[in-house]
Amino acid sequence: MMTALTGPSGRGKSTLLYLLGLMLKPTRGGIYVDGVATSSLPDAERARLRAHDFGFVFQDAALDATRTVLDNVTETALYRRQPVAAARSRARELLQRLSVDVPAYRRPGQVSGGQAQRIALCRALLSEPSILLADEPTGNLDPATSDVVVETLRQHASQGAAVIVVTHSPQVAAACDVEIRL
């Protein structure tokens, strides 16, 4: 299922995404993943859950400027101890699928904002996570590229993943199965 979180700036959409992604602990209530209360888990276990079950697309792409495009996409494979060759092969496939037409050896400072956002989406999709959280994944994109990103997110959701998208775009919200307004 693909869910849109919408509402005016400052309403807490990104904060909610960070809570859902186990990067913040709630002060009240709890976050459950597959029936497991995550708030009481040790940090190492929360990190393991993030590495294995989650994919993240941050609003600013959060790419490491010191690493190549390919290394930025495959970085999360290190946390899962995934074989490097398989991760690189899947990364190249995702980069091509999302039309990131830059050499894989380039650095984030040598790509456009839209390309950086798609590189971040490739990184998030690398492990085919069961939960994908995306904060304004189409914010820096032209309409045609935005359509490709939304379709990619929809395809991931159709394979059984929970996809939660923070967006100000009515078109992105309309492409989701559910819209939650904050």
Residue pairs with C-beta under 8 A, 6 or more apart in sequence:
1 157
1 162
1 163
1 177
1 178
2 153
2 154
2 157
2 163
2 164
2 165
2 175
2 176
2 177
2 178
3 162
3 163
3 164
3 165
3 176
3 177
3 178
3 179
3 180
4 165
4 166
4 167
4 172
4 173
4 176
4 178
4 179
4 180
5 13
5 16
5 17
5 164
5 165
5 166
5 167
5 180
5 182
6 13
6 166
6 167
6 168
6 173
6 179
6 180
6 181
6 182
7 13
7 181
7 182
9 168
11 182
12 182
13 135
13 166
13 182
14 59
14 135
14 166
15 24
16 166
16 182
17 133
17 135
17 164
17 166
18 24
19 25
19 26
19 31
20 31
20 131
20 133
20 164
21 50
21 54
21 56
21 131
21 133
22 31
22 33
22 38
22 46
22 49
22 50
22 54
23 50
25 39
26 39
30 37
30 38
30 39
31 37
31 38
31 39
32 38
33 49
33 53
33 131
38 46
38 49
41 49
47 79
50 56
51 76
51 79
51 80
52 80
52 127
52 129
53 129
53 130
53 131
54 129
54 131
54 132
54 133
55 76
55 123
55 124
55 125
55 126
55 127
55 129
55 131
55 132
55 133
56 62
56 124
56 132
56 133
56 134
57 117
57 120
57 121
57 123
57 124
57 132
57 133
57 134
57 135
57 137
58 120
58 135
59 135
59 136
59 139
59 166
61 108
61 113
61 116
61 117
61 119
61 120
62 120
63 72
63 108
63 116
63 119
63 120
64 71
64 72
64 75
64 108
65 107
65 108
65 109
66 107
67 75
67 107
67 108
68 104
68 105
68 106
68 107
69 95
69 100
69 102
69 103
69 104
69 105
69 106
69 107
69 108
69 111
69 119
70 88
70 91
70 92
70 95
70 104
70 105
72 108
72 119
72 123
73 91
73 94
73 95
73 119
73 122
73 123
73 126
74 84
74 87
74 88
74 91
74 123
74 126
75 123
76 123
76 126
76 127
77 83
77 84
77 86
77 87
77 126
77 127
80 127
82 127
87 126
90 126
91 104
91 122
91 126
92 104
94 121
94 122
94 125
94 126
95 104
95 118
95 119
95 122
97 152
98 118
98 121
98 122
98 148
98 149
98 152
99 118
99 145
99 148
100 111
100 115
100 118
100 119
100 122
101 115
102 110
102 111
102 115
108 116
108 119
111 119
112 140
113 140
114 140
114 141
114 142
114 145
116 140
117 137
117 138
117 139
117 140
117 141
117 149
118 141
118 145
118 149
120 137
121 134
121 137
121 149
121 152
121 153
124 132
124 134
125 132
125 152
125 156
128 156
128 159
128 161
129 161
130 160
130 161
130 162
131 161
131 162
131 164
132 153
132 156
132 157
132 161
132 162
132 163
132 164
133 164
134 153
134 163
134 164
134 165
134 166
135 166
136 166
136 167
136 168
137 149
137 153
137 165
137 167
137 172
138 145
138 146
138 149
138 150
138 167
138 169
138 172
139 168
141 149
146 169
146 171
146 172
150 171
150 172
150 175
153 163
153 165
154 163
154 175
156 163
157 163
157 177
165 172
165 176
167 173
173 179
